[in-house]
Amino acid sequence: MNAMTWWDHETRSVWSQPWGAAIEGELLGTQLTLVPFDLVPWGVWLERNPDTTVLVDERANLSFVGQIPHDKFVVGVSIGEDAKGFYFRSTANVGVVNEQVGDFPIAVFVDGETREIDVFLRNPQGEKAVAAGATDVLNFEVLSDGTVTDIETSSIWDIRLGVATGGPLRGALLQRAPFISAFDWAWRDFFPQTEFWGTNDDAVVGGTVRSKLD
């Protein structure tokens, strides 16, 4: 299939990058845990974290000056047997998509200006959420000034941190959900049961495709 594979020195098992599972060798079938992360351009990250150190290798002197990042990809979320791909362009246009992946309610945030991607479960967590009696699913929206708020309580959220900074839920937390970025055809190769949210001008369509922006 169209994706990178790795092998480990200890058992020489071969691992699939999208699946995070061993597909050959002694550890065949073993599953790794995908750690949630932030996906942001290097310049955005460095501005926020100026003391960052970077691991480089002999390829570090390659020049990418002048290259324009492409946006014809999906934010892929897989939980259990269910999967959905959210087109970057469509999601950036609305700022946030409130959806379900199987039994799990998720919110996919995309900032079209900074190109930051964040994915969270929509169930508020922590003592503040319990005290406010708001442990049910929230629906988020991005206001015209970029402020993120939930419709149910009008609390204000810092999506970079996944924490409510104002309103009845101040101090409540959101749990990050893991995702990967991939071309739609590559995502469908590994998750043929996927649905897609949004559209892409040059997207290859097939499988189960759903658009909410038509």
C-alpha positions in Angstrom: 0.0 0.0 0.0 1.0 3.6 -0.5 2.6 4.5 2.9 5.9 4.3 4.7 6.8 1.1 6.6 9.4 0.8 9.4 11.2 -2.1 10.9 12.5 -2.5 14.5 16.0 -3.6 15.3 15.0 -6.0 18.1 12.6 -8.3 16.3 13.0 -7.1 12.7 9.2 -6.8 12.4 7.8 -4.6 9.7 5.4 -1.8 10.8 2.7 0.1 8.9 2.7 3.9 9.5 -1.0 4.6 9.1 -2.1 1.5 11.1 0.6 1.7 13.7 0.6 -2.1 13.6 3.2 -4.8 12.8 2.3 -6.3 9.4 5.1 -8.9 9.2 7.6 -10.6 11.5 7.7 -11.7 15.1 5.3 -9.0 16.4 2.7 -9.5 13.6 -0.6 -7.9 14.7 0.8 -5.9 17.6 -0.7 -2.5 17.7 1.1 0.7 18.8 -0.8 3.6 20.5 -1.0 6.8 18.4 -0.1 9.8 20.6 -2.2 12.9 20.1 -0.2 15.9 18.8 -0.5 19.4 17.3 0.1 19.8 13.5 1.4 23.3 12.8 3.9 24.9 10.4 7.4 25.2 11.7 7.2 29.0 11.8 4.1 29.0 13.9 5.6 26.5 16.3 8.8 28.4 16.6 7.0 31.7 17.3 5.2 30.1 20.2 8.1 28.0 21.4 11.3 30.0 20.7 13.5 27.7 22.8 12.6 24.6 20.9 15.4 22.2 20.1 15.2 20.0 16.9 16.6 16.6 16.1 18.2 16.7 12.7 20.2 14.3 10.5 22.3 14.5 7.4 19.4 15.7 5.3 18.9 18.9 7.5 20.6 21.1 4.9 17.9 20.4 2.3 16.3 23.7 1.2 12.5 24.1 1.1 12.6 27.8 0.6 9.8 29.1 -1.7 7.7 25.9 -1.5 4.1 26.4 -0.9 2.3 23.9 1.4 -0.4 22.0 -0.3 -3.9 21.8 1.2 -5.4 19.0 -0.7 -5.4 16.4 2.1 -7.6 15.1 4.8 -7.4 15.1 8.5 -8.0 11.4 9.2 -9.5 10.2 12.5 -9.8 6.5 13.2 -11.4 5.2 16.4 -12.0 1.4 16.7 -13.6 0.2 13.5 -14.8 3.6 12.4 -12.9 6.3 10.4 -13.6 9.7 8.9 -11.5 12.0 6.8 -12.1 15.7 7.0 -10.9 17.7 4.0 -8.5 20.4 5.1 -9.9 23.1 2.8 -13.6 22.6 3.8 -12.8 22.4 7.5 -10.7 25.5 7.3 -13.5 27.4 5.7 -15.8 26.8 8.7 -13.2 26.7 11.4 -14.6 23.7 13.3 -16.6 20.6 12.4 -18.7 18.9 15.1 -19.0 15.2 14.1 -19.1 11.6 15.3 -16.6 8.9 14.6 -18.5 5.8 15.6 -19.7 6.4 19.2 -17.2 9.2 19.8 -18.2 12.8 19.4 -15.2 14.8 18.1 -14.5 18.4 17.1 -12.0 19.1 14.3 -10.5 22.6 14.4 -8.5 24.0 11.4 -7.1 27.5 11.4 -6.8 28.5 7.8 -4.3 31.3 8.6 -1.9 29.5 10.8 -2.8 26.0 9.3 -3.0 24.6 12.8 -5.0 21.4 13.2 -6.5 20.2 16.5 -8.9 17.4 17.2 -10.7 16.9 20.5 -13.4 14.7 22.0 -16.5 16.9 22.7 -17.1 15.7 26.2 -15.8 18.3 28.8 -13.6 16.7 31.4 -12.4 17.6 34.9 -13.9 18.9 38.2 -15.0 22.2 36.7 -17.2 20.4 34.1 -18.7 18.1 36.8 -19.4 21.1 39.1 -21.1 22.9 36.2 -23.2 19.9 35.4 -22.0 19.9 31.9 -20.6 16.5 31.2 -22.6 15.9 28.0 -21.5 16.5 24.5 -20.7 20.1 23.5 -21.0 21.7 20.1 -18.3 24.3 19.2 -18.3 27.3 16.9 -15.6 29.8 15.8 -16.8 33.4 16.0 -15.8 36.1 13.4 -13.0 37.3 15.7 -11.6 33.8 16.0 -13.0 33.2 19.5 -14.0 29.6 20.1 -17.1 29.0 22.2 -19.5 26.2 22.8 -23.2 26.6 22.0 -24.5 24.9 25.1 -22.9 27.2 27.8 -21.2 30.0 25.8 -18.0 29.3 27.5 -14.8 30.5 25.8 -12.1 27.9 24.9 -8.4 28.1 24.2 -8.1 25.4 21.6 -4.3 25.3 21.6 -4.5 24.1 25.3 -7.9 22.4 25.1 -9.2 24.3 28.2 -12.1 26.7 28.9 -10.8 30.1 29.8 -14.1 31.9 30.5 -17.8 31.2 31.2 -19.6 28.6 33.2 -17.1 25.9 32.2 -13.9 27.9 33.0 -11.2 25.4 33.9 -12.9 22.4 32.2 -10.7 20.4 29.8 -11.0 18.6 26.5 -9.3 15.4 25.6 -7.2 15.3 22.5 -8.0 12.7 19.9 -5.3 11.3 17.6 -5.3 11.9 13.9 -3.1 11.7 10.9 -2.9 13.9 7.7 -3.0 12.0 4.4 -4.1 12.2 0.8 -7.7 11.1 0.5 -6.8 8.1 -1.7 -4.1 7.0 0.8 -6.5 7.3 3.7 -9.1 5.3 1.9 -6.5 2.6 1.0 -6.0 1.9 4.7 -9.5 2.7 5.9 -11.9 1.6 3.2 -14.8 2.0 5.5 -14.2 5.7 5.8 -16.6 8.5 5.3 -15.4 11.9 4.1 -16.5 15.4 5.3 -16.4 18.3 2.9 -15.0 18.5 -0.6 -11.8 19.0 -2.5 -11.6 20.4 -6.0 -9.2 17.7 -7.2 -10.2 15.0 -4.9 -10.6 11.4 -6.0 -14.0 10.4 -4.9 -15.2 6.9 -4.1 -16.1 4.6 -1.3 -18.5 6.2 1.2 -18.3 10.0 0.6 -20.4 12.6 2.3 -20.3 16.3 1.9 -22.1 18.8 4.2 -21.0 21.8 2.2 -22.8 21.1 -1.0 
